[in-house]
Amino acid sequence: MIRNYLKIAWRSLRKEKTFTFLNVFGLSVAFGAAILLSIYSLFELSFNKFHDNVDSLYQVYHTEYTAKGPEAGIANPIPFAAAFKEEIPGVEKITRFNGGGVLASIGDNQVHLQSAFVDPEFFSIFTFPVLKGDKNPVSGKSEVALTEKAAKTLFGNEAALGKTLHIFIGEKEVPFTVTSIIKNIPTESNIEFSIALNFESQSHHAYGRNIGRWDNSNHEVYMQLADGISPTQFEKSTRDFSKLHYADIITNAKRDGAQPGEDGQYIQQRLLSVKDLNFVKIENGLATPNRTYPYLILGIAFLILFIASVNFINMNIAKSSQRLREIGMRKTLGASKSQLFFQFWGESILVFLSAMLLGVLTAYLFIEPFQTLFNTRASFSNVIGFQSLTGFIISLMIITLIAGGYPAMLLSKLGTLKALKGKIQVNGGNQLRNALIVVQFSIAILLISGTLVLWNQLQFMRNKDLGFNKEQVISFPLNGKKDDFRTMQSLRNELRNQPEILSITAGNNILGIGKDNSISTSVMGFEHKGRVVKTNILMVDHDYVETVGLELLKGRSFDASRPSDTLSVIINEAMAQELNENEILSSSINIDDSLQHSIIGVVKDYNFQALDKEIEPLTLFLKPHWNLKYAFVKVGPQNLTNSFNEVKQAWNKIEPNVEFLGSFLDENIDRTLEKERNMTTMITSGSVIAIILSCVGLFAISLLVVSQRRKEIGIRKVVGASVGKITIMLTSDFLKLVGIAFLIATPIAWYFSREWLQNYPYRMDLNLLIFLYAGIIALIIAILTVSFRTIRAAMQNPVKSLRAE
């Protein structure tokens, strides 16, 4: 019997080649796109879940209640972790973590590696398996652990265990012994490194001078919570700890008018699950997980499948009129409802299985372009598992049952006489079909609107005046052997005779995100006229203001001919407002109650942080002999490519064994917008696929409508109807549906667009034109789709239509 069903199904599908092709094409495209989008979403949602004890792993952060409101922070002082474990019950294990980059060398081979300075307990908290060597990595201060990839990079095919390498720490070349080789860090990990070192082997500036100090925070802390203790319960038990170790900060907060939290605390230690690290959003001093983005992508995948399924339902119901006599004959010959149902459902299953296989093949073939386009490491291997495969099979069964089962049930329930007469009435005529078309185009218009809003916001941020020169300034990390001061001197000597090089400077932080993907923030608090003032700090070389292109509103810049400028600062407008001085250039700030720095200039506010943050107070210190980390070179606008190559050549002369990681500041800014760019590209892709699938369905329905109204068209032409009138008659019903879809989708799109834009302090103006454009785009596409067949039908000789009847 099953064999007979399959034979009949195959013959029926072959007979209706056009509709079979449209169904298989639409469903295979939908399956392929949904699989790729689902892989991306599941990959994002799987971050950090590979750790064995992930449910009990947390990052420690704190909420500090200040006069400006609650602020969240993850930086902690050196003695914090030890005191935390000793004084608070419930800490099973704890580790300090300070990420960054180090320059490792073996002879002339120099490699910049992503580093992690950690306590030995780090490897018993997190699941980073040791493949070779000491099972307790970085137990000693002179020990390092390398990933497989890093070991291969440094030592090639030679065994790395027991070998010595040199690492530049505090401008000194320090020898370390490789004692452990660990498995490469999984791609779905927020904690990434190529080399792990003992936390105490950091430079004196980072570790030695801060031992015992609670007033300087510079690293993250992770812990494993003991069994039977909830995070909420544990957070409550930390209150006495905060009162003891942060007494001065709490006293100052009360003096400055800060309001405590709901629990009466001025500093509250909190726990953030490691499972949520990839989705952190800070709101009112609380780190809350926000998984909107991956679920949005999953939603788009579902909508694409929904549109394809709607097409399948509509086409099968619409073309059912051509099979009425077949159904009546089968019922006359004794076929039961269940037999007819399984026959028609079998045809649907055959189509779905074919489309599913083609969809999987499409996803497999396009996975690499997909990864490149969306800058993701998501792949089949990341998400294939028992749960995901089970979910996929169940989803496929549900889709097949609904999309294929409904038309099959409808056809199997037809009465014998009605079927033999060739008459069918489905739920009040074409109401179901029209409703589904409205839903299809509502989804398409919603996605188009989202695309337009995202694209406009992205362009707004790209074109925003950031307050500095981003087109003519090259930035790159000073990651070589030499100390940064000597490197900058050599760089100036190499480039001084190049007319296109306008100025050179350095700073200890970058603007945007450079090619080394490093980004950091330094915040300092100090007493000013009886209250605590907090400011971001930036150490710079001479000519920083001029090279980066900051606008000086008051005072002057740093002057190389004035040695006293090392005890002077330049501030931004936000900092000037924070200090609230009548004569800002006559004011000074005291650092550590010992160093007084005069304010010599005020620069216009500029975006030195990400564009989703408001501009905060900033203070620039002149420190040319410090480890400034990044160089900035301003070049002429005439030949940017040539200027870039000149800077690269100069670097290669100074540090021939270290890769040049230079980029223009506008490229750095673009990297900070990666999330928005990916979201825009994904929703654009979803919109295009949704429109294509909607048009496939609309085209197929128009074919059937024209076929069903052939006699009417012929009669109208005989009595004098023009081609234009007939075309309008045939297309108007469809265009009304698109209009209804626009009215439904627009308020929904407006609401969600407005809510999303609230996340950005700098945002575009939302106006109705954007949504009107989305409706016009959908309308034009619908007209083109339907008109292709209706114009052809209207131009046909009426004699042929009437003769065929």
N, C-alpha and C positions, 0 to 999 in steps of 0.2 A: 504493500500500500504506500509506504513512504517513497519507494522508487517511482511509483506511478505519480505521486504528488510532485516529485522533483521533475519528472518528464513534462508534465503539464505546465508547471511553473516556468521551466526553461523555454518551452514553445511560446508561452504567452509573452515572456520577456523579449524573445527574439522578434515576435510579431510587432511589438510596440518599441522599435529600436530607438526612436527619438526620445520618448519618455524614459526608457530604461537608461539611456546615456545621460540624460539630464539628472535623473535620480542618483545614479552611481557617481557622476561627476560632482554634484553638490555635496553628497554625503562624504565622499572620499576627501574632498577639500576641507570639509568641516572636521572630519576625524583627524586629518593631518595637522591642521591648525590647533585643534583642541589638545592633541597629544603634546605638541611642542609647548604650548602655553602652560599645560598642566605640569610638564617636566620642570619648567622654570619655577612655577609656584611651589611645587612640592620640594624642589631643591632649596628655595628660600626658607620654607617652613621647617626644613630638616636641620638647620644650623645648630651645631653643638650637641645634637642628640646622640652622637656616637660615644660619648663618655659613659662609662659603666654606672657611675653614681650621679648621673645628671640631675635627678630629681632632688638631690640634697646639696647641690653645688650653687654657690651664690657669690656675687660680687658685692663687696661692702661699699656703700656710699652714704652720704649724710645730707640732711636738709638743715640748712642754717637760716634762721629767721633774722632778717636784718631790717633796718629802717626802710629799705626799698621793697621789702617783701621776702618771701621764701626763695632761697637759692640752693640748687643741688650741686654737689661736688663729689668727685671720685678720688681726688688726690689725698694722700695720707702722709703723716710724718713717719720718720724712720722707726721710732719705738712703738708705734701704734699696734702692729700685728702681735708682737710678743705680749704686750699688756692686755690686749683684747682677749687672747687665748687664756691668759692666766687669771684674769679677773672676772670673766663672764662664763658661766656654765653653759654648755651646749656647743662649744666650738670643738668639733671633732679633729679637724686639721685646718691649718691656715698657711698662706704663703703670700709673700710680696712679689710684685711683678712690675718691671720697668722695661717697656719695649722701646725699640729705636733701631739704630743701625750702627755697625762697626766695620772698620776696615781691617780685614785679615790678610796676612801675607805669609808666603812660603818662598823665600828667596825673592826673585823678581816678580813672582806671581802675586798680584794683589786683587782681592775680590771684596766688594762691598756686600755684606751679609745682613739680613734682617735679624736682629738680636733680641734676646729676652734675658734680662738679669732676674733670676728667681731664687727662692730658697729651695733647698733640696726636697722639701715636702711637696713642692709643686707637682712632681712626677707621680706621687702617690694619690694626689687629688684628681688630676686630670689623666685621661687615658691617652697617653702618647707612648706607645709600647717601645721598649728598648730591644733592639734586634741583636746587638752585639755589645760586649763589654760590661761595664759596671751597671748593675740593675738599679743602683741608686745614683743617678747622674748628679753632677755638680756638687758633690759632697765637700770637695775641697776648693779653696779659693783659686787654685791654678788649674782647675779642671774645666773642660768644656764638653758639651754633647753636640754632635752634628746630626742633621738629618741625612738620609741616604743621598739626596740630591746635592746637598752642600759638600758632603765628603767626596762625591764624584767630581764636583767642580774644582775642589781644592787639590785633590790627590790623584785624580784620574782613576786608573784601574788599580793603583796601589792600595794596600790595606791602610786605612786611616788610623786604626786603633794604636795607641802608644806613640803616635807621631806628635811632633811639636809644631805649633804655628804661633805667629806673633800677631797680637792685636793692639791697635793704637787706643790707649786709654789715658785720658788726661794729657794728651800730646806726647805720651811716652810709648815706646814699643815694648809690650809686656809678653813674655813667653807663656803659653798655655799647652797643656797636654790633652790630647783627645782620648777620653776614657770611655765614651759611650757613643754608639750609633743608634739613632732612633728612627722609627718609621716616618716616612714623609707625612707632613701635616695634612689631614684631609681637607679637601677644598671647601667643605661645609663647616669650617671652623672660623670663629671670630678671633681666636688667639692664634696668631701666625708668627713663626720664626724659623730661621735656618740654623741658628747657633744659639745654644743656651749656656749661660755663664752663672756662676755663683753671685748672688745679689751683693755680697760684700766686696766683690772684685771691681766694683764701679770706681770711677774717679773720685778723688778727694772732694771735689766740688759737689758731686752728687751724693756721696755717701759719708766719707770721713768727717767732714765739717758739720754734718747734721746728726751725728750720733747723740742721742739723748735730747734732741731739740723737738719740741712740740709746736714750734711756731713756723715751721717750714715743711710744706707738703709737696711731694714730688713723685709719688708712685701709686699704683693700684694695689688693692688687697682682695684676694679670693679666699673663700673658706668652704669647708664641708660641714654642714649642720648635723649634729648628732641625732640619732633616731628618737622619735617620740616628741620632738620639739618643733612647734610650728614657727614660721618666720615672724608672725605677729607677736607671738609669745616671746620670742628671742629679742625682738626690737624693744619691747617694753623693759626687758632685763638690762638693757644697755644704758639706761638713763642716768644711773649713778656714775657710771664710767664717764659719760660726757660731762657731767657736772664737776667731776674731779679733775679731769685732764684739760678741760676747756673753760676753766673758771674765768680766766681773764677775758676771753672772747665773749662769754655770756654777760659779764659785768659791763663791758663796753657796749654790747647790744642793748642792754637795758637803759644805759645812760643816753644812747643815741635815739631812743624812742622806738625800738623794735618791738613788735607785738609777737608774743609766743604763739606756737601752734595750738591746735585744739586740745592737745594733751598737756599744755602748759610748758613745753620744752622750747628752749632757744636753739639747741643743737640736738638733732635726733639721728642716731645711727640707724641705717635701714639696709635691707637686703634686696638685691635684684637677682632673680633666678638666671642662671647661665643660659637657660633655654630662651630667655627673652632678650639676650644681648643684641641680637640682630634687629630688634624692633623697638628700641628704646626711644621714647619721646618724653621730653622734660616739660612738665606742666605744673606750675605753682610749687616748684621745689620737689616734685615727686617724679620718679622715673617709672613711667607706665608703658607696658608693651602695646604697640600699635601695629597690628598685622593687616591693616587695610589694603596695602599695596598688593601682597601676594594673593589675598582673597579677591581683590578686584580683578586680577588677571585670571584667576579661576572662574570668576563670574563671567568674564568675556568669553572664555572657552565654553562655558555652559550656554551662553546666549548664541554663540555660533552654531553649536549642535542643535539648539532649539529651533533656530531659523531653518536649518537644513531639514529637521524633522517636520516642521510645519509645511515646507515645500512638498515633502513626501506625502503627507496626509492630504494636502490640497490636490495634488496631482492625481492621487489614487481615487479620491472621491469624485473629482471632476471627470476622469476618464471611465468611471464605473458605468456611466450611461451606455458606453460602447460594449459592455459585457452583460447587459441585462438579459438578453435572450439566451445567452449561454447559461446564466444562472437559472433561469426559468426551465430550460431544457433539463439541466442536471437535477433540479428538484422534481420534475415530472418523472424522471427515471429513478427516483427514490433516494437521491442524495440527502443526507440529514444536514441540519444546521452546523453541527460540529465538523462534519467532513468538509463542508464548504469553507468554514472558518479556517481550518488547518490548511486547506489548499491555498487560500489567499494569503494567509499568514506565512505559509511556506515560501511564497513568492517574495514577500517582504524580507524574510530572513535571508534568502538567497542574495537579494540586493544589498542588504546590510552587511553580510559577511564579505561580499566582494568589495564593498566600499571600505569596510574596516581594514581589510588586508592592504588595499591600495593606500589607505590613510597611514597605516603603520609604515609602509614602504616610503611614502612621501616624507613622513617625519624623519625617518632614518637618513634619507638622501639629503634633507635640508638641515640636519642638525648642526653641521659646521657653519654654514652661512648664518644660521639662527644665533649661534654662539658669538660670532663676529659682530653681527648687527646689534645685539643687545649686550655685548660685553659681559657675558656670563660664562661660568664654568659648568653650568648645568648640563647633564648628559643622561643617557639611558641608564648607565651604570650607577649614577647617583641615586636614582629613585626606584629602580627595579627591585622589588622585594615582595614578600608574600602579601602584605597589606595592600600595597599599591596595585598588584596584579588582581587581587580579589576585588578591590574597589572598581577597577577598570571593567572586569567581567560582569559584575553586578550592574554597573552603569549601562553597559552595552545591552544587557538583558532587559533592563527597564525601558531604555529608549526603543528597543525593537518591539517590546510588548505594547507600548503606548502608540508609537508612530505607525507600526505595522499592524497591530492588533485592532485599533479602532476602525480603520477602513474595512478590514476583514470582517469584523463583527457587524458593521453596517450592511455589507453586501450579503452576508449569510442570513440576515434577518428579513430580507425582502420576501414579500409574498409571491407565490408562484404566478398568479394571474397578472399582477403588476409587472413582474419581471418579463413575462412573455409579451405583454403589451408594449414593453420598452419604456415604462414610466417609472420615475424615481422622485421621491420628495424627501429631502434631507433637512431635518430641523428647520422648517420654515424657509425652504429654498436655499439660497446661497449665504445665509447669515453667518454660519460657522466659517465658511471660506473667507468671507469679507472680514470677519473679526480677526482671523488668523493673519490675514494680509496687513491689517492695521497694526497688530502686535509686532509683526516683522519690521515694518517700516518705522514704528515707534522706536524699536531697538536701534535700527540703523541711524535714525536722526539723533538719538541720544548719544551714540558713539561718535557721530560726526561732530556734534556740538562739543563733546568732550575733547575731541582732537583739536578743534579750532581754539578752544579756551586754553588748553595746554600749550599749543604752539605759540599763541599770542603772549602768554605769560613767560614762556622760555625766551622769546625774542625780546620781551620787555627787560628781563634780567640781563640778557646778553648785551643789550644796547644801553643799559643804564649807565649814567655817569658815576663811576665808582670813586671818583675823587683822586685818581692817579693815572699815569700814562701807561696803559696796558698794551698798546700797539708797538711801541718802540723800545721796550725794556726786556732784555734777556735775563733770566734768572737761572742759577744752577747751584747745586750743593757743593761745598768745599769739603769733599770726602777723600782727599788724598793724604799722603804721609806727612807732609809739611804742616806746621801749625798755620792757622788761618791768616795771621798777621803777615807772615813771610810770603804766603801764597798770594795775598792781595798786593803786596809790594811787587812781586814778580809779574803779576798780571798787568799792573799798571805800566811796568817797564816794557813788557812785550807789546802793549797796545798803544803806547803813547804817540807813535808816529803814524797811526792810522787815522786819516781825516774823518772817516765815518763813525769813529768811536767818540762820543761826546762826553761821557763821564762814567766813572766806575765807583761803586761803593759796596757795602756789605751790611747784613743784618742777621740777627740770630733767629729769625723766623721768616717764612716765605709768604708771599701773597698768593692766595689760591692754593692749589695742590700741584706740586712739581712732579717731575718724572720719577722721583724716588718715593712718591706717594706718602711723604712724611708731612704731618701737620701737628702743631702743638700750640698750647696757650700757656702764657706765664702771667699770673695775677699776684699782685702784692698789695698788702694792706698796711697802712701807717696812720699814726695819730696826726690830726691837723685841727688845731684850735678846739681841742676838747672832744673830738669825735673821730671815729674810724672812717677813713676814706680808702676805697679799693680801686685799683687801676690795673689794666693790662700794661705790661712793660715790654719794651723792645730795645735791645742793645744794638746800636748802629755805628757805622763808620762815618767819616766825613763825607759830605756831599750826598747823604741819603735823601734828604728832602728834595734836592735838585734832580737827582738821578731818577727817582721814582716819579717825580712830577707832582709833589704835594703842593697845595696852594697855601702860602704863608699869609695869614690874615693880620697878625700883629707881630711886632718884634723882628727878630732875625734868625737865621739858620746857624748851625755850628760853624765856627771859623777855625781853620787849621792854624792860623797865626796867633790864636788865643789859647794858651795851655790851660787856662782856668775853665774852659768850656767842658772839661771832663767832670766838673762839679756843677754843670748846668743841665737843664732839661728843656725839651720842647713838648708841649702837650696839644691834644686835639680839643675841639670845641666842647665835646661831652665832658672832658676832664675839667676844663675851665668852668663849666656850669656846675660840676660837682664841687669844686673848691669854693665857688661863690665869693670871689674876691672883687672888690671895687676896682682896684688897679692890679690886674693879673700879672703884668710884667714887673711889678715891684714886689711880687710875692715869692715865696720859696717853700719847699717841702722838706721835711726832716725824715731821713731814712735811718731806722734803727736808733733813733735818739742821738745819733753821733754825727751823721753826715748831712749837711744842709746843701740842697741843690736849688740854685736860682732858676726861675722860669724866664727864659730869654725869648721864647716865641710860641705862638699859637697857630696851628695849621687847621685848615678846614677839615671837618669830619670826612673820613674816607672809609670804605668798606675793607677793613683789614681782616675780617672774619668772613664766614659763609654768608651768603645773601639771604638766608632764612633767619638771620639774627639782626637785631637792631644794633646800631653803632654804640659801642661801650666806651668808657673813658680809657685813654691811652696816653702813656708817657714814654718819650724817647730819650734814652741815655746815650751819651757819646762814650763808647768803649771800644776803640779800634784794636786794642790788644787782647780783647776777649776772644773766646771761641765763637765767632759770629755765624758760622755754619753755611750761610748762603751769600753768593755774590750777585750783584745787580749791575748790568751794563746797559747804559742808554746809547742807542745807535741812531744814526741819521735815517730819515724816511726814504731816501733815494733808492737804496738797494739792500733791503732787509736780509735777503738770502746770503748775499756776499758778506755782509757784516756778521751774520751768525757764523759763517764758516771761518772768518778771521778770529772770532772769539774761541771757537772750537780748536783751531790750530794752536792758538796761544796756550790753551789749557793742556793740549797734548804735549807741548814742549815742557811745561812745568811739571805735569804729572803724567808721564807717558804710559804708566801701567794702570791708570784708573779711568774708567769709562766717563765720558763727558755726558752729563744728564741735563743739558740745557734746553730751555723752552721759553718762548715769549710769554709775557704775563697774561695775554688774552687766552692762550692755550691753558694756562693754569686755572683761569676762571672757568673755562669750559669744563674742566675736570670736576669742579665743584658742583656743576649742574648735571652730572651724569644720571642721577636718579630721575630728574625731570625729563631729560632727553630720552632715557629708556622708556619712561611711562608714556611720553608723547608718541614714540615710535610704535610701542605695543598697541596703544589704543588706535593709532592711525591704521596699523595693520589689521586690527580687529574690525575697524570701520569699513575698510576696503573689502575684506572677506564677507562681512555682513551684507554690504551693498551688492556684491557679486551674487551671493546666494539668494538674496531677495529678488534680484533681477532674473535669476534662473527660474525661480518659482513664478514670478510675474509673467515671464515670457511663455512658460509652459501653459499657464492658465489662459493667457491671451490666445494661444493656438487653439485650445479647446473651445473657448467662447466664440471665436471666429468660425470654427467648424460647426458649432451648434446653431449659429445664427446665419449660416450661409444662404438659406432660402430667403430670410428676411432682408439680407443685404441685396440679393438679386432683385426682389420686388421693389425695394426703395429706389434702386438705380433705374428700373424700368419706368417708375412714375416720376423720375426727374431729379432725384437726390444727387447732389454733387459729391465728388470724392472727399472734399473737405468736411461736409456735413456728416457723411458716414464715418469718417475717421474720428471726428469729435464725439459722435454718438458712441462709438466703440471704446474710446479712451476715457470719456468723462467719468464713467463709473469707477475706474481704477484711480483716477486722479483725485476724486472725492475721498477715497480711502487714504491716500497719501496726505491730504489736507487734514483729515481727522487725526491721523498719526502725528502730524506736526503739532496740533493743538494739545494732544496728550503728552508728547515728549518734551515740549518746550519748558513748561513749569518745573518738571522733574529735573531737567538738565540745568535750569537756572539755579534751583535750590542746591544741588550737589556741587556745582561750579563755585557758587558763592561760599559754601562751607569749606571747600578745598582751598580757596584763595586766602581764607583767614589764617592759614598757616604761614603766610609770608608777610613780613612787615612792609615789603616793597612789592606792590602788585598792580597789575593792569586794572583799568576801569572796565567793569562788566557792563555791557550794553546789549540791547535786544537785537542789534544788527547781526551779531555773531550767530544767534539762533535762527534769525531770518535767513542768513546765508546757508545754514545747515538744511533748512527746509527747502530752499530753492535748489540746492544741490541734489537732494533726494527727489524733488519733483522733476527736474530736468532728466535725471537718470531714468526715472520711471517712464517719462514721455518717450525717451529714445528707445527704451526696451519694448514698450507696447506698440509704438507707432511702426516699428519695423514690420510687424505682421499685419496690423490693421490697415495701413496704407496699401499694402500689397493686395489685401482682400477687397478693399474699396475700389481698387483700379481693375479688378478682374471683370471679365465679360460676364454680365448677368445671365446670359443664355446658358453658359456652362453650369452655373450654380443651380438654375431652375431645372435644367435637363437632368442633373445629378439627383434631384429630388424625385 
